[in-house]
Structures are given as C-alpha cells and as structure tokens.
Amino acid sequence: MSDVAIIGFARSDSSITTSGVETLVPVFEQALAQAGLGRQEIDFWCSGSSDYLAGRAFSFVNAVDAIGAVPPISESHVEMDAAWALYEAYLKILAGEAETALVYGFGKASAGDLSRVLALQLDPYTVAPLWPDSISVAALQARLALEAGLFSERDMAVVAARDSGVGAGELLGQAYLRNPLRTHDVARVLDGAAAVVLAGGERARRGRADRSRPAWITGIAHRIDPQGLGERDLTTVPSAALAAADAGFDGEVDVVALHAPFTHQELLLRAALPDGRQVRILPDNGQAMFSAGLSRIGAAAEEIMSGRAETAAAHATSGPALQQNLVCVLAAAETTPEAER
C-alpha cells in the first residue's frame, strides 16, 4: 500500500461511563456506518487511553468489550492521545498487514484529580515531586512568551472570542485563573471518546457512491522535544515545525484543525507552522482526554469528506507545554503513483 484514507469519523458528547464501553459502542457504530463497513470487516483496531489516569492496569482491555469477543481481532494500544494510535494504524496499512483499521481514543478526566495525575508526565526527579498542576505549567509558558513580546493578552483573548462569541474586551475583564491565564484561555477538559476508520488503496475507493468521499492522508509525521521544562525554549515549538516539514505541510490548505489546550498555545503553533494562504481554523469545543488530538484529525477529514474543503491539515499534541506534536495533511484527491496511473 502507498495510499491510505480516512473514510469514517465519529465522537461522543461529554458523557462517558466508568468503563467507557457504553460510550464507545455508539461511536463505533456511527464511524463504521459512515465508512460503509461492518465490524467484522475491520482488520486492525488501535486505541489510545491512559492506565494511570484510569487508575488501573490494562484499562484498555475492558474497552475491548465494546468491539466484541468473537471473532478474534488484531488489536494494539498506545498510552497517549489516540492521534498516535492513528499513526500506528496508518503504518500497519502501509506495511500491508491490514486493509482497514479503526482507531479510537477515550478518557474519563473526571475520574480523579486530573491536574495531579498529569504532573506524573513531568521530569520525575526535578519537577514531578513539586506536583505542579497542568494549568500552572501552561501559565509559565504563556508568561515567558508574553515577556518575549511574541503576543499580548489581547491576542490570546481574540483566539477565545473567535469560538465563544464573547468580545475580547469583555474577556479581558475577567479575573486570572493562573496569571496570565484566564478561564477563557483554558480549554474545557471533557470525558469522551472518538473513532476514525482508515482504509487503504482500492478498499477506500470501493462503494463510495452513496457515502462521503475519502480524505486521503498525503503526509503524517510526529516529533518530540525534550521533557525537561528547562531543557527547551518554551516560547518555540520546534517539534511541530519539524513534524510539519516531514508531513509535507506547506501551509497551502483550506482548513486547519489545531489541538491547542490553551489560547497562547494556538498562537505559538501558528508561529511555528508554515504560513501559507489565509486558512480557516476549525473551532474546538473542548479537550476530551486521549481523543482530543484524534478528534482534530477527524474534524479535518470531515471537512473533506463533506465537500467543504479540498485540502486540510490537523495537529495533535501530547505532554506538557506542547512537548510532542503530530501533523497530518489530508486531501480529497490522491497524489500517489497509483492515483496518477
């Protein structure tokens, strides 16, 4: 295989049960219905979730109940946002080990003390023992960028106003949550799930007359910056720039879906990613744990599948202060040698 497309996408609302099974079942059904596939036609399943957030080992095994015990399946899992599970499934299809794949992510952020749990991803010797919450770490990054003159608090408010419908001036009148971040600068953290269906080559083209067109993946890549907060310049995002270059993203797309948990991080990402023609940025209504990045890819693909865009790019992040970044470029038209022939 040398071409892979997204042919189905679905996500849940902000409700999720303890196990996640009851939430995943309808999400699977919606994504498979859009793809025109039955559950038994999926060759490979890959999920993204977190055992330490769930508070139990192998928490993803319980979610496999949503798939069904019979027939046996080929399944894998990543301990991070499901955007990285999509990357694994993409490679699985490219390697010829599967023709179709369903990628899903789920998380129940309300199950515990999220800010305390997320401190466990920080440097275990010098930072994690201080138990800084995730919003405070982001506030440190925002303060450094403001002091460097990269943008202003009003610029951050404009980002929030775009999606909220509230004027930037009114937002700036609110009290700080963690200086310099106000409530509108911090995305809502949700319980939820999402699923994306992938297919390779001819399987993606087959039987599309009565369904949405495929969103072909023309490039996808991810990079990582050092974990230590003092080991990198928090006002730049080199891993995002490198991932974009590796994925072939030149900025010339119709829409972009950014995974930015904080308003200042959107501004940092926009500075790091190629600046092409004026593009439409897809709104993000909240950060569902471990499916937010996958949902950004799904949302970008949905623009192509629905005919609202011809090209799109999606971004996902993981880790503190934009430490890890993935970029996926999508198009309605194939650009592979197979398509040219």
C-alpha positions as CSV (number, residue, x, y, z in Angstrom):
1,M,0.0,0.0,0.0
2,S,1.1,3.6,-0.6
3,D,-2.2,5.4,-0.1
4,V,-4.4,5.5,3.0
5,A,-7.6,7.4,3.5
6,I,-9.9,8.3,6.4
7,I,-13.4,7.1,5.5
8,G,-15.3,7.4,8.8
9,F,-15.3,9.6,11.9
10,A,-17.5,9.9,15.0
11,R,-17.1,11.3,18.5
12,S,-19.2,11.2,21.6
13,D,-20.6,14.1,23.7
14,S,-19.1,14.8,27.1
15,S,-20.7,11.8,28.8
16,I,-18.8,8.6,29.5
17,T,-19.2,5.7,31.9
18,T,-16.6,4.3,34.2
19,S,-15.6,1.6,31.7
20,G,-16.2,3.6,28.6
21,V,-17.8,0.6,26.8
22,E,-21.3,2.2,26.7
23,T,-19.8,5.3,25.2
24,L,-17.6,3.5,22.6
25,V,-20.3,1.3,21.2
26,P,-22.4,4.1,19.6
27,V,-19.2,5.9,18.5
28,F,-18.0,2.7,16.7
29,E,-21.4,2.3,15.1
30,Q,-21.5,5.8,13.8
31,A,-18.0,5.7,12.4
32,L,-18.5,2.3,10.7
33,A,-21.8,3.4,9.2
34,Q,-20.1,6.4,7.6
35,A,-17.4,4.2,6.3
36,G,-19.9,1.6,5.0
37,L,-18.2,-1.2,6.8
38,G,-19.3,-3.9,9.3
39,R,-17.4,-4.5,12.5
40,Q,-16.1,-7.8,11.2
41,E,-14.6,-6.0,8.1
42,I,-12.0,-4.2,10.3
43,D,-8.6,-5.9,10.1
44,F,-6.9,-3.9,12.9
45,W,-8.0,-2.0,16.0
46,C,-5.8,0.5,17.8
47,S,-6.7,2.6,20.8
48,G,-5.3,5.5,22.9
49,S,-6.0,5.8,26.6
50,S,-4.2,6.0,29.9
51,D,-3.9,3.4,32.6
52,Y,-2.5,5.9,35.2
53,L,-5.4,8.3,34.5
54,A,-7.9,5.5,34.8
55,G,-6.2,4.3,38.0
56,R,-5.9,0.6,36.9
57,A,-3.6,-1.5,34.9
58,F,-4.7,-2.6,31.4
59,S,-7.7,-0.4,31.5
60,F,-7.9,-0.5,27.7
61,V,-8.6,-4.3,27.9
62,N,-12.0,-3.5,29.4
63,A,-12.8,-1.2,26.4
64,V,-12.2,-4.1,24.0
65,D,-15.5,-5.4,25.2
66,A,-17.1,-2.7,23.0
67,I,-15.6,-4.5,20.0
68,G,-16.8,-7.9,20.9
69,A,-15.1,-11.2,21.8
70,V,-15.9,-13.0,18.6
71,P,-14.3,-13.3,16.1
72,P,-10.8,-12.7,17.5
73,I,-9.3,-9.4,16.5
74,S,-5.9,-7.9,15.8
75,E,-5.5,-5.1,18.4
76,S,-2.9,-2.6,19.8
77,H,-2.8,0.3,22.2
78,V,-0.8,3.5,22.8
79,E,-0.6,5.2,26.2
80,M,-1.3,8.7,24.9
81,D,-3.6,10.6,22.7
82,A,-5.2,8.4,20.0
83,A,-3.7,10.5,17.3
84,W,-0.6,8.4,17.8
85,A,-2.7,5.3,17.6
86,L,-3.8,6.5,14.2
87,Y,-0.2,6.8,13.2
88,E,0.4,3.2,14.2
89,A,-2.7,2.0,12.2
90,Y,-1.6,4.1,9.2
91,L,1.8,2.3,9.2
92,K,0.1,-1.1,9.7
93,I,-1.9,-0.5,6.5
94,L,1.2,0.8,4.6
95,A,3.1,-2.3,5.6
96,G,0.3,-4.4,4.0
97,E,-0.6,-6.1,7.3
98,A,-4.1,-4.7,7.2
99,E,-6.5,-3.2,4.7
100,T,-8.8,-1.5,7.1
101,A,-8.4,-0.1,10.7
102,L,-10.5,1.5,13.3
103,V,-8.7,3.9,15.7
104,Y,-10.3,5.1,18.9
105,G,-9.5,7.1,22.0
106,F,-11.3,7.5,25.2
107,G,-10.8,9.0,28.6
108,K,-12.6,9.9,31.8
109,A,-10.8,13.0,33.1
110,S,-13.4,13.5,35.8
111,A,-12.5,10.2,37.5
112,G,-9.7,11.7,39.6
113,D,-7.6,14.7,40.3
114,L,-6.5,15.4,36.7
115,S,-4.0,18.2,37.5
116,R,-2.2,16.0,40.0
117,V,-2.2,13.0,37.6
118,L,-0.8,15.0,34.7
119,A,2.1,16.0,36.9
120,L,3.3,12.4,36.5
121,Q,4.4,13.1,32.9
122,L,6.9,15.7,34.1
123,D,10.6,15.1,34.8
124,P,10.4,12.6,37.7
125,Y,13.5,14.0,39.6
126,T,13.2,17.7,39.5
127,V,9.6,18.7,38.5
128,A,7.1,16.0,39.3
129,P,7.9,15.9,43.0
130,L,6.7,19.5,43.2
131,W,3.3,18.4,41.8
132,P,2.7,21.5,39.6
133,D,-0.7,21.4,38.0
134,S,-1.0,21.4,34.2
135,I,-2.6,24.9,34.1
136,S,0.3,26.4,36.1
137,V,2.8,24.8,33.7
138,A,1.0,26.3,30.8
139,A,0.8,29.7,32.6
140,L,4.6,29.6,32.9
141,Q,4.9,29.1,29.1
142,A,2.4,31.9,28.5
143,R,4.3,34.3,30.7
144,L,7.6,33.6,29.0
145,A,6.0,34.2,25.6
146,L,4.3,37.5,26.8
147,E,7.6,38.7,28.3
148,A,9.3,37.9,25.0
149,G,6.8,40.1,23.2
150,L,5.6,37.3,20.9
151,F,1.9,38.3,21.5
152,S,-0.3,40.1,24.1
153,E,-3.1,39.1,26.4
154,R,-5.5,40.7,24.0
155,D,-4.2,38.4,21.2
156,M,-5.0,35.4,23.5
157,A,-8.5,36.8,24.2
158,V,-9.1,37.2,20.4
159,V,-8.4,33.5,20.0
160,A,-11.0,32.7,22.7
161,A,-13.5,35.3,21.3
162,R,-13.4,33.6,17.9
163,D,-15.0,30.4,19.2
164,S,-17.0,31.8,22.2
165,G,-18.8,34.7,20.5
166,V,-17.9,36.9,23.5
167,G,-15.9,40.1,22.8
168,A,-12.2,40.2,23.5
169,G,-12.6,43.3,25.7
170,E,-15.2,41.6,27.8
171,L,-13.0,38.5,28.2
172,L,-10.0,40.6,29.3
173,G,-12.1,42.0,32.2
174,Q,-12.3,38.6,33.8
175,A,-10.0,37.6,36.8
176,Y,-6.9,35.4,36.3
177,L,-7.2,31.7,36.8
178,R,-3.4,31.3,36.8
179,N,-1.7,34.5,35.9
180,P,-1.6,35.3,32.9
181,L,-4.3,32.7,32.0
182,R,-7.9,33.5,32.5
183,T,-10.8,30.9,32.3
184,H,-11.3,31.6,28.6
185,D,-7.6,30.8,27.9
186,V,-8.0,27.2,29.2
187,A,-10.0,24.6,27.1
188,R,-12.7,22.6,28.9
189,V,-11.4,19.2,29.8
190,L,-14.1,16.6,28.9
191,D,-14.9,13.0,29.3
192,G,-15.4,11.5,25.9
193,A,-14.4,9.2,23.0
194,A,-13.7,9.4,19.3
195,A,-13.2,6.9,16.5
196,V,-11.7,7.2,13.0
197,V,-11.9,4.5,10.3
198,L,-8.9,4.1,7.9
199,A,-8.7,2.1,4.6
200,G,-6.0,1.6,2.1
201,G,-6.0,1.9,-1.6
202,E,-8.8,0.2,-3.5
203,R,-10.7,-0.6,-0.3
204,A,-11.1,3.1,0.4
205,R,-12.3,3.8,-3.2
206,R,-14.8,0.9,-3.2
207,G,-18.5,1.6,-3.0
208,R,-18.3,5.3,-2.3
209,A,-21.2,6.5,-4.5
210,D,-23.7,6.7,-1.6
211,R,-21.2,7.8,1.0
212,S,-18.9,10.7,1.7
213,R,-15.7,10.8,-0.3
214,P,-12.4,9.6,1.3
215,A,-10.0,12.1,2.9
216,W,-6.6,10.8,1.7
217,I,-3.6,11.1,4.0
218,T,-0.9,12.8,1.9
219,G,1.6,13.1,4.8
220,I,1.8,12.4,8.5
221,A,4.7,12.8,11.0
222,H,5.4,13.4,14.7
223,R,8.4,14.8,16.6
224,I,9.2,15.3,20.2
225,D,11.0,18.0,22.2
226,P,12.9,17.4,25.5
227,Q,10.8,16.5,28.5
228,G,12.5,18.9,30.9
229,L,10.9,22.3,31.0
230,G,14.4,23.9,31.5
231,E,15.9,22.0,28.6
232,R,14.0,23.8,25.8
233,D,12.8,27.2,24.8
234,L,9.1,27.1,25.8
235,T,8.3,30.0,23.5
236,T,9.0,28.0,20.4
237,V,7.7,24.6,19.2
238,P,10.5,23.1,17.0
239,S,8.9,19.6,17.1
240,A,5.7,21.0,15.5
241,A,7.7,22.7,12.8
242,L,9.8,19.6,12.1
243,A,6.6,17.4,12.0
244,A,5.0,19.7,9.6
245,A,8.0,19.6,7.3
246,D,8.2,15.8,7.4
247,A,4.5,15.6,6.7
248,G,4.8,17.9,3.7
249,F,2.6,20.7,5.2
250,D,3.4,24.0,3.4
251,G,0.5,26.0,4.8
252,E,-1.4,25.9,1.5
253,V,-4.6,24.2,2.7
254,D,-8.2,25.2,3.0
255,V,-8.7,24.4,6.7
256,V,-6.5,23.7,9.7
257,A,-7.6,21.9,12.9
258,L,-5.2,22.7,15.8
259,H,-5.0,20.8,19.1
260,A,-4.3,23.7,21.4
261,P,-5.4,23.2,25.0
262,F,-4.6,26.9,25.8
263,T,-5.1,30.1,23.7
264,H,-1.4,31.0,23.9
265,Q,-0.5,27.6,22.5
266,E,-2.6,28.2,19.4
267,L,-0.6,31.4,18.9
268,L,2.7,29.5,19.3
269,L,1.6,26.8,16.9
270,R,0.6,29.3,14.3
271,A,4.0,30.9,14.5
272,A,5.7,27.5,14.3
273,L,3.7,26.1,11.4
274,P,4.1,27.2,7.8
275,D,2.1,30.4,7.0
276,G,0.5,29.9,3.6
277,R,-2.7,31.4,2.2
278,Q,-5.4,32.6,4.6
279,V,-6.9,29.4,6.0
280,R,-10.0,28.7,8.1
281,I,-9.2,27.4,11.6
282,L,-11.7,24.8,12.8
283,P,-13.2,25.6,16.2
284,D,-12.5,23.3,19.1
285,N,-15.2,23.0,21.7
286,G,-13.2,21.2,24.4
287,Q,-10.4,18.7,25.1
288,A,-11.7,15.2,25.6
289,M,-8.8,13.3,27.3
290,F,-6.9,11.0,25.0
291,S,-9.2,11.6,22.0
292,A,-8.8,15.4,21.5
293,G,-5.9,15.0,19.0
294,L,-7.7,12.2,17.2
295,S,-10.8,14.4,17.0
296,R,-8.8,17.2,15.4
297,I,-7.7,14.8,12.7
298,G,-11.3,13.5,12.3
299,A,-12.7,17.0,12.2
300,A,-10.2,18.0,9.4
301,A,-11.1,14.8,7.5
302,E,-14.8,15.6,7.9
303,E,-14.3,18.9,6.1
304,I,-13.0,17.0,3.1
305,M,-15.5,14.1,3.3
306,S,-18.4,16.5,3.4
307,G,-17.0,18.5,0.4
308,R,-16.5,21.7,2.4
309,A,-12.7,21.6,1.7
310,E,-10.3,20.1,-0.8
311,T,-7.3,20.1,1.5
312,A,-6.8,20.2,5.2
313,A,-4.2,19.8,7.9
314,A,-4.6,18.6,11.5
315,H,-2.4,18.8,14.5
316,A,-2.2,16.9,17.8
317,T,-0.1,17.4,20.9
318,S,0.8,15.4,23.9
319,G,2.9,16.1,27.0
320,P,3.5,19.4,28.9
321,A,3.8,22.7,27.1
322,L,3.5,21.3,23.6
323,Q,6.3,18.8,24.1
324,Q,5.1,16.3,21.5
325,N,3.5,17.2,18.2
326,L,1.9,15.3,15.3
327,V,0.9,16.8,11.9
328,C,-1.4,15.1,9.4
329,V,-2.1,16.5,5.9
330,L,-5.2,15.4,4.0
331,A,-6.6,15.9,0.5
332,A,-9.7,15.0,-1.5
333,A,-7.6,14.0,-4.5
334,E,-4.9,11.3,-4.3
335,T,-1.4,12.2,-5.1
336,T,0.2,8.8,-5.0
337,P,1.7,7.0,-8.0
338,E,-1.3,4.6,-8.0
339,A,-3.6,7.6,-8.5
340,E,-1.5,9.0,-11.3
341,R,-1.6,5.7,-13.2
